[in-house]
Structures are given as C-alpha cells and as structure tokens.
Amino acid sequence: MFILFSRKQKLLVFFLPQLPAGNLQLTLYQYKTCPFCSKVRAFLDYHGLPYEIVEVNPIMRKEIKFSSYRKVPILLADAGSPLQLNDSSVIISAIKTYLISKRNSLEEIVSFYPPMKTVTEQGKEVLEYGNKYWLMLDEKETKRVYPVKEVRVEEMQWRKWADDWLVHLISPNVYRTPKEALASFDYIVREGKFGTVEGFFAKYLGAIAMFFISKRLKKRHHLRDDVREDLYEAVDKWVKAIGKNRLFMGGSQPNLADLAVYGVLRVMEGLEAFDDMMVHTKIQPWYQRMEEAIQRAAA
C-alpha cells in the first residue's frame, strides 16, 4: 500500500505495510447517531476489523450498567483477556497501535493512555485521557508509518480539531430550527433503541429540548447566528488543508484524521444540514472517496 501526500507542493510516496487484523474480539457499545461512535465504526470498518454492536438505550442505558464509565462509545476488546476501552480517540489510537506494534499487549498499550480528572471553565469535573492522539510506537515503527515527522503532527492536529471543534458544530446545525430538530429526532428514534411509547415521547419532547439546547451550545461555542456558516467554513478549511495534490489527508489512502472527520460528518446523512453542506462546500469529492475507501475495505 502506498501513501501519497503533498508537502511544499511536492508529491512524496512512501510504503506503509499492511496491518494484520489479528485475533481481536470486539464489541462496540454505542448510539448509532453519536459522532464519536461513528468515528470508531469508520476506523474499525476501514481496517477490516469485525465487531459486534450493542445499541444502548440513551435514556436507561441498561446495556452499559456493567461500567462505571457512563458514556459511549465503549469498546470491549478481547485479545486473550477482556479489556474495556473508553473514549473514541483512545479506542482508535490504542487499537491502531496494537495492529502495528507486536511489542506490547493491548492491556499494556491502553495503560499508556491514563485517565485524568480535570475541571472545565464552568467548574465541571470531567474525565480526560492523556496522549490520546498518539500512537505508541518505537522509533523504527514510527519511521515506517510516518516517514516524515510533519505527517504525524498533521494527523494528530486534525484528529484533535475534529474532537474539539467539528463535533460541536453538529448539534447546532441538525437542531437549528424546530423542523430540523423534529426530523433529527425522527431519525434518532428510528435508528436508536427505543420502545414504542418511549420513542414517541423521545421524538417530540427530545426535539423541543434539543432545539433550545442547541441555542445554548451556539452561544457556548461562539457560533454565528446562522450556524451553517460555521459548518461550511470548517469543512472547507479541512478540504483546503488536504490540498489539490492529495486524495486524502493520508495521501492515497485515508489516515486517522480522515476517518475522524468522516465519522463526525456522517451522522448528519439524510438530514437537511448534510444536504446543505454538500451543496455549499467543496467537501463532496473527498466525502465520496471516503465512502468508497471504507466500502472497499469492508468488502
């Protein structure tokens, strides 16, 4: 497999070895419409890793009662002994490291991403994970996967951008108007795990609640009155960063940044915000290439 990328207007080609799937047994606990869960699915699908999906009821969350960590995605991985991985970026970095490096067990690799409690500006205590955008490779492995240092830095920066900025544009856009909020919750209820009565109330009450919450999110993240403008600007910034000489940020094949951005944007498919984005930005050619790359990998 060859990786093609542009640096200072030059085309460079490097060889990246095929990654063995190994004997991992994986179970993903998710909400289908969650952008962080979608990121993990995009990563697993692209790398040809089979996994079972457990759709979590977002109200009761009985499916993850075994876990003190109450968010999704959660990935249960068994590479000889069962292990719980939390946080989408930790999951992706740890599994990718495991596929490349045979020096450490998956349990040892996960220990390189320690959980840390931090306090936000609003005074809320949150759990963060150290090193979560790093692949834990030795020098030889690093040179094989990232022949040029700037490639690794670029991938990490854009993965972080997807988590810290792009993902926060989704809710304000899909719940922008009452009509869009109702359409979004209709999709969430159809794709999620709800009972009949529960789904009815979730659809209508959830749509009303998220319409008003999206206004608070718009203010919190300092978005424009028309949040579409922020979405358009963000995805065009991403396309510009890839440039005209690369098919993907990873060159001729997607890298972890490509998979992260694609996973986040994919949750809007079928909604007005997604259609508007395709019409008013330059994202469509890259997005279609991502769809094709993942379909080929899964075939």
C-alpha positions as CSV (number, residue, x, y, z in Angstrom):
1,M,0.0,0.0,0.0
2,F,1.4,3.4,-0.9
3,I,0.8,6.7,0.9
4,L,0.9,9.8,-1.2
5,F,1.0,13.2,0.3
6,S,1.9,16.8,-0.6
7,R,4.5,18.8,1.3
8,K,5.6,22.2,0.0
9,Q,4.0,21.4,-3.4
10,K,5.9,18.2,-3.8
11,L,4.5,14.7,-4.2
12,L,6.1,12.1,-2.0
13,V,5.3,8.4,-2.0
14,F,6.1,6.0,0.9
15,F,5.3,2.4,1.6
16,L,3.0,1.5,4.5
17,P,2.8,-2.1,5.5
18,Q,-0.5,-4.0,5.6
19,L,-1.9,-4.2,9.1
20,P,-2.9,-7.6,10.3
21,A,-6.4,-7.8,11.9
22,G,-5.1,-10.3,14.5
23,N,-7.5,-12.3,16.7
24,L,-9.3,-9.4,18.4
25,Q,-12.8,-10.0,19.5
26,L,-14.6,-6.6,19.7
27,T,-17.9,-5.4,21.0
28,L,-18.9,-1.8,20.5
29,Y,-21.5,-0.2,22.8
30,Q,-22.9,2.9,21.0
31,Y,-25.6,5.3,20.0
32,K,-25.7,5.0,16.2
33,T,-26.2,8.7,15.7
34,C,-23.4,9.7,18.1
35,P,-20.5,11.3,16.2
36,F,-17.9,9.8,18.5
37,C,-19.3,6.3,18.0
38,S,-19.4,6.9,14.2
39,K,-15.7,7.7,14.3
40,V,-14.9,4.4,15.9
41,R,-17.1,2.5,13.4
42,A,-15.4,4.2,10.5
43,F,-12.0,3.2,11.9
44,L,-13.0,-0.4,12.5
45,D,-14.6,-0.8,9.2
46,Y,-11.7,0.7,7.3
47,H,-9.3,-1.6,9.0
48,G,-11.4,-4.7,8.3
49,L,-11.9,-5.5,12.0
50,P,-15.1,-7.5,12.7
51,Y,-17.1,-6.3,15.7
52,E,-20.5,-6.8,17.3
53,I,-22.7,-3.7,18.0
54,V,-24.8,-3.2,21.1
55,E,-27.1,-0.3,20.7
56,V,-27.5,1.5,24.0
57,N,-30.8,2.9,25.1
58,P,-29.9,6.6,25.6
59,I,-32.4,7.1,28.4
60,M,-32.0,4.0,30.7
61,R,-28.5,2.9,29.4
62,K,-29.1,-0.6,30.9
63,E,-26.7,-2.1,28.3
64,I,-23.7,-0.4,30.0
65,K,-24.7,-0.9,33.6
66,F,-21.6,-3.0,34.0
67,S,-19.4,0.1,33.5
68,S,-18.7,3.0,35.9
69,Y,-17.9,5.0,32.8
70,R,-21.3,6.1,31.6
71,K,-20.6,7.5,28.1
72,V,-20.4,5.9,24.7
73,P,-18.6,4.6,22.8
74,I,-17.3,1.8,25.0
75,L,-15.3,-0.9,23.3
76,L,-14.9,-4.3,24.9
77,A,-11.8,-5.9,23.4
78,D,-10.5,-9.4,23.9
79,A,-7.0,-10.2,22.6
80,G,-6.5,-13.0,25.1
81,S,-8.1,-11.3,28.1
82,P,-11.1,-9.0,28.2
83,L,-10.5,-5.2,28.4
84,Q,-12.7,-2.2,28.4
85,L,-11.6,0.8,26.3
86,N,-13.3,4.2,26.8
87,D,-13.2,7.4,24.7
88,S,-13.3,7.3,20.9
89,S,-9.8,8.7,20.4
90,V,-8.3,6.4,22.9
91,I,-10.0,3.4,21.3
92,I,-8.7,4.4,17.9
93,S,-5.1,5.1,19.0
94,A,-4.9,2.0,21.1
95,I,-6.3,-0.4,18.6
96,K,-4.2,1.2,15.8
97,T,-1.0,0.8,17.9
98,Y,-1.9,-2.8,18.6
99,L,-2.3,-3.5,14.9
100,I,1.1,-2.0,14.1
101,S,3.2,-3.0,17.1
102,K,3.7,-6.5,18.4
103,R,5.9,-5.5,21.3
104,N,3.1,-4.9,23.8
105,S,-0.1,-6.5,24.8
106,L,-3.3,-4.5,24.3
107,E,-3.6,-4.1,28.1
108,E,-0.1,-2.6,28.2
109,I,-0.9,-0.3,25.3
110,V,-4.1,1.0,27.0
111,S,-2.1,1.9,30.1
112,F,-0.2,4.5,28.0
113,Y,-3.5,6.5,27.9
114,P,-4.1,7.3,31.6
115,P,-7.5,8.8,32.7
116,M,-7.2,12.2,34.4
117,K,-9.8,14.2,36.1
118,T,-9.8,17.9,35.1
119,V,-12.1,20.9,35.8
120,T,-13.6,22.9,32.9
121,E,-14.0,26.7,32.9
122,Q,-17.6,26.2,34.0
123,G,-16.3,24.3,37.1
124,K,-17.5,20.9,36.0
125,E,-15.2,17.9,36.7
126,V,-14.6,15.8,33.6
127,L,-12.5,12.8,32.8
128,E,-9.8,13.2,30.1
129,Y,-7.2,10.8,28.8
130,G,-3.6,11.6,28.3
131,N,-1.7,11.0,25.0
132,K,-5.0,10.1,23.2
133,Y,-3.9,11.3,19.8
134,W,-0.5,9.5,19.9
135,L,0.2,6.1,18.5
136,M,2.6,4.4,21.0
137,L,5.3,3.2,18.5
138,D,9.0,2.7,18.8
139,E,11.4,4.7,16.6
140,K,11.6,2.0,13.9
141,E,7.8,1.6,13.7
142,T,7.3,5.4,13.7
143,K,9.6,5.9,10.7
144,R,7.8,3.1,8.9
145,V,4.3,4.6,9.5
146,Y,5.3,8.3,9.5
147,P,8.3,8.7,7.2
148,V,8.2,12.4,7.7
149,K,7.6,13.9,11.1
150,E,5.2,16.6,9.8
151,V,2.8,13.9,8.7
152,R,2.3,12.6,12.2
153,V,1.9,16.1,13.6
154,E,-0.6,17.0,11.0
155,E,-2.7,13.8,11.6
156,M,-2.8,14.5,15.4
157,Q,-3.7,18.1,14.9
158,W,-6.7,17.4,12.7
159,R,-7.9,14.5,14.9
160,K,-7.9,16.9,17.8
161,W,-9.7,19.5,15.6
162,A,-12.4,17.0,14.8
163,D,-13.0,16.4,18.6
164,D,-12.6,20.0,19.8
165,W,-14.3,21.9,17.1
166,L,-16.0,20.0,14.3
167,V,-18.1,17.8,16.6
168,H,-19.5,20.9,18.3
169,L,-21.0,22.1,15.0
170,I,-23.2,19.1,14.6
171,S,-26.0,19.7,17.2
172,P,-26.4,23.4,16.5
173,N,-26.8,22.5,12.8
174,V,-29.1,19.5,13.0
175,Y,-31.3,21.1,15.6
176,R,-31.2,24.6,14.0
177,T,-34.9,25.0,13.5
178,P,-37.9,23.2,15.1
179,K,-38.5,21.4,11.8
180,E,-34.9,20.2,11.6
181,A,-34.9,19.2,15.3
182,L,-38.1,17.1,14.7
183,A,-36.5,15.5,11.6
184,S,-33.3,14.8,13.5
185,F,-35.2,13.1,16.4
186,D,-37.3,11.1,14.0
187,Y,-34.1,9.7,12.6
188,I,-32.6,9.2,16.1
189,V,-35.7,7.2,17.3
190,R,-35.8,5.1,14.1
191,E,-32.1,4.2,14.3
192,G,-31.8,4.0,18.1
193,K,-33.1,1.6,20.7
194,F,-36.4,2.9,21.9
195,G,-39.7,1.3,22.9
196,T,-42.9,2.5,21.1
197,V,-44.1,4.8,23.8
198,E,-40.6,5.8,24.8
199,G,-39.8,6.6,21.2
200,F,-42.9,8.8,20.8
201,F,-42.0,10.9,23.8
202,A,-38.3,11.0,22.9
203,K,-39.1,12.2,19.4
204,Y,-41.3,15.1,20.3
205,L,-40.0,16.1,23.7
206,G,-36.4,15.5,22.7
207,A,-36.8,17.7,19.6
208,I,-38.2,20.5,21.6
209,A,-35.5,20.2,24.3
210,M,-32.6,20.0,21.8
211,F,-33.9,22.9,19.8
212,F,-33.4,25.1,22.9
213,I,-30.2,23.4,24.0
214,S,-28.7,24.0,20.6
215,K,-29.2,27.7,21.1
216,R,-27.1,27.4,24.3
217,L,-24.5,25.4,22.5
218,K,-24.3,28.1,19.8
219,K,-23.6,30.7,22.5
220,R,-21.1,28.5,24.4
221,H,-19.0,27.8,21.3
222,H,-19.3,31.4,20.0
223,L,-21.0,30.4,16.7
224,R,-22.6,32.8,14.3
225,D,-26.3,33.5,14.1
226,D,-26.5,31.3,11.1
227,V,-24.6,28.2,12.3
228,R,-24.4,26.8,8.7
229,E,-21.7,29.4,8.0
230,D,-19.5,27.9,10.8
231,L,-20.1,24.4,9.4
232,Y,-19.3,25.5,5.8
233,E,-16.2,27.3,6.9
234,A,-15.0,24.3,8.9
235,V,-15.4,21.7,6.2
236,D,-13.9,24.0,3.5
237,K,-10.9,24.6,5.9
238,W,-10.5,20.8,6.0
239,V,-10.6,20.4,2.2
240,K,-8.1,23.2,1.8
241,A,-5.7,21.5,4.3
242,I,-5.8,18.4,2.2
243,G,-5.0,20.4,-0.9
244,K,-5.3,19.6,-4.6
245,N,-2.4,17.1,-4.7
246,R,-3.8,14.6,-2.2
247,L,-6.9,12.3,-2.4
248,F,-7.0,12.2,1.4
249,M,-5.0,13.8,4.2
250,G,-3.3,10.4,4.4
251,G,-2.3,10.7,0.8
252,S,-3.6,7.9,-1.5
253,Q,-5.3,6.3,1.5
254,P,-7.2,7.7,4.5
255,N,-5.3,8.3,7.7
256,L,-6.8,8.6,11.2
257,A,-7.7,12.3,10.7
258,D,-9.6,11.4,7.5
259,L,-11.5,8.7,9.4
260,A,-12.3,11.0,12.3
261,V,-13.6,13.9,10.2
262,Y,-15.6,11.4,8.0
263,G,-17.1,9.7,11.1
264,V,-18.2,13.0,12.6
265,L,-19.8,14.3,9.4
266,R,-21.5,11.0,8.6
267,V,-24.0,11.3,11.4
268,M,-25.8,14.1,9.5
269,E,-26.5,12.0,6.5
270,G,-30.2,12.2,5.5
271,L,-30.7,15.5,7.3
272,E,-31.1,19.0,5.8
273,A,-27.7,20.1,7.3
274,F,-25.9,17.4,5.4
275,D,-27.6,18.2,2.1
276,D,-26.8,21.9,2.6
277,M,-23.2,21.1,3.4
278,M,-22.8,19.1,0.2
279,V,-24.2,21.9,-1.9
280,H,-22.5,24.9,-0.4
281,T,-19.0,23.5,0.3
282,K,-16.2,21.6,-1.6
283,I,-16.4,18.5,0.7
284,Q,-18.3,16.2,-1.7
285,P,-15.5,14.7,-3.7
286,W,-13.4,13.9,-0.6
287,Y,-16.5,12.5,1.2
288,Q,-17.4,10.2,-1.7
289,R,-13.8,8.9,-1.8
290,M,-14.0,8.2,1.9
291,E,-17.3,6.2,1.3
292,E,-15.7,4.2,-1.5
293,A,-12.5,3.5,0.5
294,I,-14.4,2.2,3.5
295,Q,-16.7,0.1,1.3
296,R,-13.7,-1.5,-0.4
297,A,-12.1,-2.3,2.9
298,A,-15.3,-3.9,4.2
299,A,-15.9,-5.9,1.0
